[in-house]
Amino acid sequence: MLTVLRREEKYVLYLQETLQYQEQFSQLLMTDAFSEDGSYMVRSLYFDTIDDKDFFDKITEQNNRRKIRLRIYSPEDQTAKLELKQKENIYQKKRSLTISRAHAEALIDGDFSVLLTYPDAFAAEMFYLMSTEGYRPKTIVEYQRRAFMARENNIRLTFDSDIRATESSFALFAENLPMQPVFDPTKTIFEVKYDKFMLGYLSEIISTINRRNISSSKYCMGRSIGYPLYL
């Protein structure tokens, strides 16, 4: 199991701003392994309870809330990350476990018992949580990401665009899915992720965005098809 506790800030950028900031950060930071040739695909399947508790906790901005998802980076992936993200006031806690493709497909079909084959205590916790609270697949969200990193303080800056989703298919590993846009294609979501403090020279650049940090959720964007009145 991997555990990360960090702060997150999100901003909406226009195309010209996106290109400007990407150029600046490319001169100062490393790209992550996936971004060496540009952007890469991220595809996540989100689970929620029968009554969509996690969705409404986000919409009503509860201080303590969670998201459960499976994440892959290509339909050909033979593994997936099972992730639990928990909002705890200003911090985001993310725990993740790499599972096999077959076990990911079992979770999508509602067979959570496969988690008991993993020795990690996190797997047992997820089995109990998903079983007792009736988690089911709700949406798949896919987008293009370009990411920059600074080893100091676990800083990660990501640019996410072409955000699309479906609520009609949960075939996470399908080559083609019936996706539709759920975010303005001329804009990018810029996310700033760090542990306890931001490095000064990066903070100076980010401050030039000159607009408020937003509370944005790709999961909620994905649910905008079924819940258009809430978004």
FENTAZI-V12025 format. One record per backbone hydrogen bond with DSSP energy under -1.0 kcal/mol. NH is the residue of the N-H (numbers start at 1). CO is the residue of the C=O. E is the energy in kcal/mol with one decimal. If there is no record, write none. Layout:
BEGIN
nh = [NH;NH]
co = [CO;CO]
e = [E;E]
END
This chain:
BEGIN
nh = [2;4;6;7;9;11;13;18;19;20;21;22;23;24;25;26;29;30;32;35;38;40;42;43;44;45;46;47;48;52;56;57;58;59;60;61;62;65;67;69;70;71;72;77;80;81;82;83;84;85;86;87;88;89;91;92;93;94;95;96;97;99;101;104;105;106;107;108;109;110;111;112;115;116;117;118;124;125;126;127;128;129;130;131;132;133;135;136;138;139;140;141;142;143;144;145;146;148;149;150;154;155;156;157;158;159;160;161;164;165;166;172;174;179;180;182;187;188;189;190;191;192;193;194;195;203;204;205;206;207;208;209;210;214;221;222;223;224;227;230]
co = [96;94;92;194;192;190;188;14;15;16;17;18;19;20;21;22;25;149;147;32;35;145;143;72;141;70;139;68;136;49;52;53;54;55;56;58;57;87;85;83;45;81;43;74;99;71;97;69;95;67;93;65;91;63;88;6;86;4;84;2;82;80;78;100;101;102;103;104;105;107;106;110;112;113;114;115;120;121;122;123;124;125;126;127;128;129;130;48;46;46;166;44;164;42;161;40;159;157;30;155;151;150;193;148;191;146;189;144;142;180;140;170;171;177;165;163;184;13;160;11;158;9;156;7;153;199;200;201;202;203;205;206;207;10;217;218;219;221;223;227]
e = [-2.2;-2.7;-2.6;-3.7;-2.3;-2.5;-3.0;-2.6;-2.3;-2.1;-2.9;-2.4;-1.9;-2.0;-2.8;-2.0;-2.9;-1.7;-1.5;-1.1;-2.1;-2.3;-2.4;-2.4;-2.9;-2.7;-2.8;-2.6;-2.1;-1.8;-2.2;-2.4;-1.7;-2.4;-2.2;-1.5;-2.7;-1.1;-2.2;-2.2;-2.4;-2.1;-2.6;-1.9;-2.3;-2.3;-3.1;-3.0;-2.7;-2.8;-3.0;-3.1;-3.0;-1.4;-2.0;-3.8;-2.9;-3.4;-2.2;-2.1;-1.9;-3.0;-2.2;-2.3;-2.3;-1.6;-2.2;-1.9;-1.5;-1.4;-2.8;-1.1;-1.9;-1.7;-1.6;-1.5;-1.2;-2.3;-2.4;-2.2;-2.2;-2.6;-2.8;-1.9;-2.6;-1.8;-2.0;-2.6;-2.8;-1.1;-2.3;-2.8;-2.8;-2.0;-2.8;-3.0;-1.8;-2.9;-3.2;-2.2;-1.6;-1.5;-2.7;-2.7;-2.3;-2.7;-2.6;-2.6;-3.0;-2.2;-1.9;-1.9;-2.1;-2.3;-1.8;-2.2;-1.9;-2.5;-2.7;-3.2;-2.6;-3.1;-2.4;-2.0;-1.7;-2.6;-2.2;-1.0;-2.6;-2.2;-1.2;-1.8;-1.1;-3.2;-2.0;-2.3;-1.5;-1.3;-2.6;-1.5]
END
